[in-house]
């Protein structure tokens, strides 16, 4: 951003903290990888690539991802409300709506015979335990982000990157505890912001017959935190879309993000942090797809796709 790699280093720290913390939970028997949502199904590389490209391209058109739109909505941006609503509905169109059959036909959900995680694979190669392997990878990634010294000179950014990683760890630990000790099992999951947007809309309409889940709580938490933070910093203000072309672009981008996140089994947070924290095979592939899709979308917005551009 603006020629500085600091934000990418922050993302790397967040991923490293999430990996280290998640496998520390595994080491202390506070998390089992087997029932986690990302490691129950066989990895489909085509789904990761296509879903990541769709999501990234839609993110460029909309100017935000699901999480970013929630944060902006909490600060009074009504343009973000459109993104959140459209993305949540479009996600459910392809999860259980009219296009669900097509998704299942093209990208079938198959139970995993072995855990689709790099941790068991590398543990077998190097003769280490799975938790030790994961923790070492996380620590190496964190250390790599400090090369050059820029991260060390940014304590505020380092703090918030660490908090983002810990939020993912808390999600895994909390849902696994309820899964293991609750009266009825729940999905072992952490933060993601695609299907939970649809879950939240559905809960708002049918709360008397629908129970809260982790995803709805995560969405409400981001909204509340963004709202309180904007009030505290004096940044809250109502904003709306003034250009119909911008609104059309944001709606189209939100639809693509909803579809892409479901196909790839996660958004920029779901795959870029939560799935990464378990060293899921698809996480780096989806993340790369999101980056490429976003780059293509930005190129179209800035320069167009004319020959010789």
C-alpha positions as CSV (number, residue, x, y, z in Angstrom):
1,X,0.0,0.0,0.0
2,X,1.5,3.4,-1.1
3,X,4.8,1.6,-1.8
4,X,5.1,0.2,1.7
5,X,5.0,-3.6,2.5
6,X,3.8,-3.0,6.0
7,X,0.2,-4.1,5.5
8,X,1.3,-7.3,3.8
9,X,3.7,-7.9,6.7
10,X,0.8,-7.3,9.1
11,X,-1.1,-10.0,7.3
12,X,1.8,-12.3,7.5
13,X,2.1,-11.7,11.3
14,X,-1.6,-12.4,11.7
15,X,-1.3,-15.7,9.8
16,X,1.8,-16.7,11.8
17,X,0.1,-16.0,15.1
18,X,-3.0,-17.9,14.0
19,X,-0.9,-20.9,12.9
20,X,1.2,-20.9,16.1
21,X,-1.8,-20.5,18.4
22,X,-4.0,-23.1,16.6
23,X,-1.3,-25.7,16.7
24,X,-0.6,-24.8,20.4
25,X,-4.2,-25.7,21.0
26,X,-3.7,-29.0,19.3
27,X,-0.6,-29.6,21.4
28,X,-2.6,-29.1,24.6
29,X,-5.6,-31.2,23.4
30,X,-7.7,-28.1,23.2
31,X,-8.3,-28.6,19.5
32,X,-8.6,-31.6,17.3
33,X,-8.0,-31.0,13.6
34,X,-10.3,-33.8,12.3
35,X,-13.7,-32.2,13.0
36,X,-12.7,-28.7,11.8
37,X,-14.8,-27.5,8.9
38,X,-11.9,-27.0,6.5
39,X,-10.3,-30.4,7.0
40,X,-13.4,-32.6,6.8
41,X,-13.7,-32.5,3.0
42,X,-11.3,-33.4,0.2
43,X,-9.5,-30.4,-1.2
44,X,-10.6,-29.5,-4.7
45,X,-7.9,-27.3,-6.3
46,X,-10.2,-26.1,-9.1
47,X,-12.7,-24.8,-6.5
48,X,-9.9,-23.0,-4.8
49,X,-8.6,-21.4,-8.0
50,X,-12.0,-20.5,-9.5
51,X,-13.5,-19.4,-6.3
52,X,-10.5,-17.3,-5.4
53,X,-10.4,-15.6,-8.7
54,X,-14.2,-14.8,-8.6
55,X,-13.9,-13.5,-5.0
56,X,-10.8,-11.3,-5.8
57,X,-12.4,-9.9,-8.9
58,X,-15.6,-9.1,-7.1
59,X,-13.6,-7.6,-4.2
60,X,-11.9,-5.2,-6.6
61,X,-15.3,-4.2,-8.1
62,X,-16.9,-3.7,-4.8
63,X,-13.9,-2.0,-3.2
64,X,-14.1,-4.2,-0.1
65,X,-14.5,-7.8,1.1
66,X,-17.2,-9.0,3.4
67,X,-15.3,-8.2,6.6
68,X,-14.2,-4.8,5.3
69,X,-17.8,-4.0,4.3
70,X,-19.0,-4.9,7.8
71,X,-16.4,-2.7,9.3
72,X,-17.4,0.2,7.1
73,X,-21.1,-0.4,7.7
74,X,-20.4,-0.1,11.4
75,X,-18.9,3.4,10.7
76,X,-22.1,4.5,8.9
77,X,-21.3,3.6,5.2
78,X,-24.6,2.6,3.6
79,X,-22.8,1.6,0.5
80,X,-21.3,-1.2,2.6
81,X,-24.8,-2.2,3.6
82,X,-25.6,-3.0,0.0
83,X,-22.4,-5.1,-0.3
84,X,-23.2,-7.0,2.9
85,X,-26.8,-7.7,2.0
86,X,-26.1,-8.8,-1.6
87,X,-23.1,-10.9,-0.6
88,X,-25.1,-12.7,2.1
89,X,-28.0,-13.5,-0.2
90,X,-25.9,-14.5,-3.1
91,X,-23.9,-16.9,-0.9
92,X,-27.1,-18.7,0.0
93,X,-28.2,-18.8,-3.6
94,X,-25.3,-21.1,-4.3
95,X,-25.3,-22.9,-0.9
96,X,-28.9,-24.1,-0.8
97,X,-30.7,-21.9,-3.3
98,X,-31.5,-22.3,-7.0
99,X,-27.8,-22.7,-8.0
100,X,-26.8,-25.2,-5.3
101,X,-27.3,-28.2,-7.6
102,X,-24.9,-26.6,-10.1
103,X,-22.2,-26.0,-7.5
104,X,-22.5,-29.6,-6.2
105,X,-22.4,-30.9,-9.8
106,X,-19.2,-29.0,-10.7
107,X,-17.5,-28.9,-7.3
108,X,-18.8,-32.0,-5.4
109,X,-18.2,-32.2,-1.6
110,X,-16.3,-35.4,-0.9
111,X,-15.3,-36.5,2.6
112,X,-11.5,-36.4,3.2
113,X,-9.7,-39.7,3.6
114,X,-6.7,-38.0,5.1
115,X,-6.4,-34.5,6.6
116,X,-5.8,-32.0,3.8
117,X,-3.3,-30.1,5.8
118,X,0.4,-29.4,5.3
119,X,1.1,-30.1,8.9
120,X,0.7,-33.9,8.9
121,X,2.5,-34.1,5.5
122,X,5.6,-32.1,6.7
123,X,5.5,-33.8,10.1
124,X,5.9,-37.2,8.4
125,X,8.8,-35.9,6.2
126,X,10.8,-34.4,9.0
127,X,9.9,-36.9,11.8
128,X,8.2,-34.3,14.0
129,X,4.9,-34.3,15.7
130,X,2.0,-32.4,13.9
131,X,1.7,-29.7,16.6
132,X,5.4,-29.1,16.7
133,X,5.5,-28.8,12.9
134,X,2.6,-26.3,12.9
135,X,4.1,-24.2,15.7
136,X,7.5,-24.0,14.0
137,X,6.0,-23.0,10.7
138,X,4.0,-20.2,12.5
139,X,7.1,-18.9,14.3
140,X,9.2,-19.0,11.1
141,X,6.5,-17.0,9.3
142,X,6.3,-14.4,12.1
143,X,10.1,-14.1,12.2
144,X,10.2,-13.6,8.4
145,X,7.9,-10.6,8.7
146,X,10.5,-8.8,10.9
147,X,13.2,-9.0,8.3
148,X,14.1,-5.5,7.4
149,X,13.0,-4.0,10.7
150,X,9.9,-2.3,9.4
151,X,7.5,-4.4,11.4
152,X,9.5,-3.9,14.6
153,X,9.2,-0.1,14.1
154,X,5.4,-0.3,14.0
155,X,4.2,-1.4,17.4
156,X,0.6,-0.4,16.9
157,X,0.3,-2.4,13.6
158,X,2.1,-5.3,15.2
159,X,-0.4,-5.3,18.1
160,X,-3.5,-5.3,15.9
161,X,-2.0,-8.0,13.6
162,X,-1.5,-10.1,16.6
163,X,-5.0,-9.6,17.8
164,X,-6.4,-10.6,14.4
165,X,-4.5,-13.9,14.6
166,X,-5.5,-14.5,18.2
167,X,-9.2,-13.9,17.2
168,X,-8.9,-16.9,14.9
169,X,-7.3,-19.0,17.6
170,X,-10.1,-18.1,20.0
171,X,-12.7,-19.1,17.4
172,X,-11.2,-22.6,17.0
173,X,-10.7,-23.1,20.7
174,X,-14.2,-21.9,21.7
175,X,-16.2,-23.8,19.1
176,X,-14.2,-27.0,19.8
177,X,-14.9,-26.7,23.5
178,X,-18.6,-26.5,22.8
179,X,-18.3,-29.3,20.2
180,X,-16.7,-31.5,22.9
181,X,-18.7,-30.5,25.9
182,X,-22.0,-29.1,24.7
183,X,-25.4,-30.9,24.7
184,X,-25.4,-31.1,20.9
185,X,-22.3,-30.9,18.6
186,X,-21.7,-27.7,16.6
187,X,-19.4,-27.1,13.7
188,X,-15.8,-26.5,14.8
189,X,-15.1,-23.3,12.9
190,X,-13.5,-19.8,13.2
191,X,-14.1,-16.5,11.6
192,X,-15.3,-16.1,8.0
193,X,-17.6,-13.6,6.4
194,X,-19.5,-15.0,3.5
195,X,-22.1,-17.6,4.5
196,X,-22.4,-16.0,8.0
197,X,-23.7,-12.8,6.3
198,X,-26.6,-14.9,5.0
199,X,-27.0,-16.6,8.3
200,X,-27.3,-13.3,10.0
201,X,-29.9,-12.0,7.5
202,X,-31.9,-15.3,8.0
203,X,-31.6,-15.0,11.8
204,X,-32.9,-11.4,11.8
205,X,-36.0,-12.6,9.9
206,X,-36.6,-15.9,11.8
207,X,-35.0,-15.4,15.2
208,X,-38.0,-17.1,17.0
209,X,-37.3,-20.3,15.1
210,X,-33.6,-20.1,14.5
211,X,-30.8,-20.3,17.0
212,X,-27.7,-18.2,17.0
213,X,-24.4,-19.6,15.8
214,X,-20.8,-18.7,15.8
215,X,-20.9,-17.0,12.4
216,X,-23.8,-14.7,13.4
217,X,-22.1,-13.8,16.6
218,X,-18.9,-13.0,14.6
219,X,-20.8,-10.7,12.2
220,X,-22.6,-8.9,15.0
221,X,-19.3,-8.5,16.9
222,X,-17.5,-6.9,13.9
223,X,-20.5,-4.5,13.4
224,X,-20.6,-3.6,17.1
225,X,-16.8,-3.2,17.3
226,X,-16.6,-1.0,14.2
227,X,-19.5,1.1,15.5
228,X,-18.0,1.7,18.9
229,X,-14.6,2.3,17.4
230,X,-15.9,4.9,14.9
231,X,-17.7,6.7,17.7
232,X,-14.6,6.7,20.0
233,X,-12.4,8.1,17.2
234,X,-15.0,10.5,16.0
235,X,-15.1,9.0,12.5
236,X,-18.8,7.9,12.4
237,X,-20.7,9.5,9.6
238,X,-23.5,8.5,7.2
239,X,-22.3,7.9,3.6
240,X,-24.3,6.8,0.6
241,X,-23.7,6.0,-3.0
242,X,-24.1,9.0,-5.3
243,X,-23.2,7.4,-8.7
244,X,-25.5,4.7,-10.1
245,X,-22.6,3.2,-12.0
246,X,-20.7,2.7,-8.7
247,X,-23.8,1.1,-7.1
248,X,-24.1,-1.3,-10.1
249,X,-20.4,-2.2,-9.8
250,X,-20.7,-2.8,-6.1
251,X,-23.7,-5.0,-6.4
252,X,-22.1,-7.1,-9.2
253,X,-18.9,-7.4,-7.1
254,X,-20.8,-8.5,-4.1
255,X,-22.6,-11.2,-6.1
256,X,-19.2,-12.5,-7.4
257,X,-17.8,-12.5,-3.8
258,X,-20.7,-14.4,-2.5
259,X,-20.4,-17.1,-5.2
260,X,-16.6,-17.2,-5.1
261,X,-16.4,-17.5,-1.3
262,X,-18.8,-20.5,-1.3
263,X,-17.0,-22.2,-4.2
264,X,-13.6,-21.7,-2.6
265,X,-14.9,-22.6,0.9
266,X,-14.0,-19.2,2.4
267,X,-13.4,-15.5,1.9
268,X,-10.3,-13.4,2.3
269,X,-10.6,-14.0,6.1
270,X,-12.0,-17.5,6.0
271,X,-9.3,-18.8,3.7
272,X,-6.7,-16.1,4.2
273,X,-6.6,-16.5,8.0
274,X,-8.8,-19.3,9.5
275,X,-8.0,-22.0,6.9
276,X,-4.4,-20.8,6.8
277,X,-4.1,-21.3,10.5
278,X,-4.7,-25.1,10.0
279,X,-2.3,-25.1,7.1
280,X,-5.1,-26.3,4.8
281,X,-3.9,-27.2,1.3
282,X,-6.4,-24.8,-0.3
283,X,-5.5,-21.7,1.7
284,X,-2.4,-20.5,-0.1
285,X,-4.0,-21.4,-3.5
286,X,-7.2,-19.5,-2.8
287,X,-5.3,-16.6,-1.3
288,X,-3.2,-16.4,-4.5
289,X,-6.4,-16.6,-6.6
290,X,-7.9,-13.7,-4.6
291,X,-4.8,-11.6,-5.2
292,X,-4.8,-12.3,-9.0
293,X,-8.5,-11.7,-9.3
294,X,-8.2,-8.5,-7.4
295,X,-5.3,-7.4,-9.6
296,X,-7.3,-8.1,-12.7
297,X,-10.3,-6.2,-11.3
298,X,-8.2,-3.2,-10.4
299,X,-6.6,-3.2,-13.8
300,X,-10.0,-3.2,-15.5
301,X,-11.2,-0.3,-13.3
302,X,-8.0,1.8,-13.8
303,X,-6.8,0.9,-17.3
304,X,-9.4,-1.3,-18.9
305,X,-8.7,-4.4,-21.0
306,X,-8.1,-2.8,-24.4
307,X,-5.3,-4.4,-26.5
308,X,-2.0,-2.7,-25.8
309,X,-3.2,-1.2,-22.5
